[in-house]
Amino acid sequence: MLSFYSTNNHSLKVTLKEAVLCGQAPDGGLLMPDKTPQLDPALLKDFSNLSLTEISCEIAKTWLDHETISFSDLKKIVEKSISFDAPIIRLTGDIAVLELFHGPTLSFKDFGARFMARLIEHYNSSEEKDLHILVATSGDTGSAVAQAFLDIPAIQVIILYPKGKISTIQEKQLTTVGHNVTALEIEGTFDDCQDLVKKAFRDPELRKSKRLTSANSINIARIIPQTFYYFYAFSRLKESPFVVSIPCGNYGNLTAALFAKKMGLPIERIVAATNINDAFPKYLKTGVFIPQPSQPTLSNAIDIGNPNNFKRIENLFGGAFQEVQRAIYGISFTDQQTTQAIQELYRSNHYLMDPHGAVAYLGLLSYQKNCRNTQGVFLETAHPAKFQDVVEPLVGKKINMPQSLKKTLAKEKCALLLPNNYEKFKEYLLS
Ligand SMILES: *Cc1c(COP(=O)(O)O)cnc(C)c1O
C-alpha cells in the first residue's frame, strides 16, 4: 500500500488520508510517497484515444490507497474536479503551448485546488465537527481554493489577504464567493497574513475547539492532479523526446512533472523557468541552495525567494546533485525579456501570453537553442486577462474578458477588515 514519509524523518509514515487532511508531516516535514506509482507502459500508448478526464482517472488510480478510498469514489472526485479542458496549441514546428487556465478561476491552480477540495470532502465526511480551512494568499491560490471548496458541506474556508497588495481582479475573485467562504482583509503584508495563520495552527486553545487545516501548496493532494496534464500533453503531441517548460514559483508544478517522469512518462528534460527570483537556477549551477528575500516582478505569482517544494525535489533524487542537473534545466529572465517575449509572439503568431507563460516560453526557447530538434511544450498557467494591466499596453489592444471573469468583476466585494493582530483574528475564529 502507498504511504507517505516525512522529508525530515524517513521512518515517519502516514496514509494518504492523513497526508491530505494534515497537509504536512507531524514533524513539520514535507510528505513524499514511499514509492513512486508506476504506470503500465502499454496504457500510455492508449492515451491518445482518451479525454483529459479519462487519462486523469488512470493516473489517479496509480496513487490510490484502497484502505482509505475506493476507485469508484476516486473516479467521481476526478470527474468533478478535472471538468474543464486543457487545450494544446501548436505555435511552430517544434513549440506547443499547454493552456492550463480554463478552470473557474483562470489559473492552473484550479487543478490542484479542486482535486484537493474533493478529496478532503471525502475524508472529512465521517467527522462530526466542521473543518476550518485557513489560507493566506498573495493572489491566485486564494481564489482557486475558495472556488474549489464553495458549498462543500461541513467545511468553512477563511482566506487572509493583505489589504491593497493584490490586484483588483484577484481581490474580486476572493471576496465575491460567499456561502462557506469568508475573506479577511488584513492591514498588513502577505507575510503578516501567513504569520497569523501559522500562529493559529500552533494555538492549543484554538486547536481544542476547532478543527483546523491549511490548503497551501505543500499538500500532496495538490501535486497529484498536476501530474495528469503532463500525460495528457504527451498523448496529444506524441513526440519523443519531448521537453516541458514550466514557470516556477514554489516548484509544485515542477515536482509534479518529476513525478510524471518517474511514473514512466518519457520527458527528456524539464525546464525550470523563473524570473529574477532565481534561487533554484542558481542552485542548479552551484549545488548550493540559498533562499533569498523575494523581489517583485510582473510575473508576481512566482515571486518566491524560498520555494517550499525544494526539499521534495532534493528527496526525489536522493541528494544526487548531478542527477538533478541532468533532469532539470534552470534559467531566469528579467521583466524586460518577459514583456518583449509577449510582444514578439503576439506579433509573429497572434498568440497572447500572460507574464508567467512568457517566462516558460523564454525558457523553452533557451533550451532549444542549445538542443536543436527537440519538441517542446510550455505551460500557460494563467489567462492573460488576469494580467490585463500588463498585457494590454504591450500589444496595444483590449483583451477579451472571459464571461466568468466579467461576472465576478460585476459583483460586490465582501470582506471583513481586520488589523494585523493575532488576538483579534483569534476572536474572529472563535466567534
Ligand atoms: C502559482 C503559480 C505559478 C507557480 O507554480 P508553482 O507550482 O508554485 O511553481 C505559476 N504561474 C501562475 C499563474 C501561478 O498562479
The ligand as an ORCA input file, in Angstrom:
! r2SCAN-3c Opt
* xyz 0 1
  C       1.244     29.565     -8.595
  C       1.574     29.938     -9.988
  C       2.765     29.514    -10.609
  C       3.832     28.729     -9.892
  O       3.516     27.420     -9.621
  P       4.382     26.579     -8.555
  O       3.782     25.251     -8.535
  O       4.264     27.317     -7.247
  O       5.790     26.601     -9.039
  C       2.956     29.845    -11.938
  N       2.052     30.588    -12.627
  C       0.908     31.020    -12.053
  C      -0.033     31.846    -12.853
  C       0.618     30.721    -10.722
  O      -0.508     31.168    -10.164
*
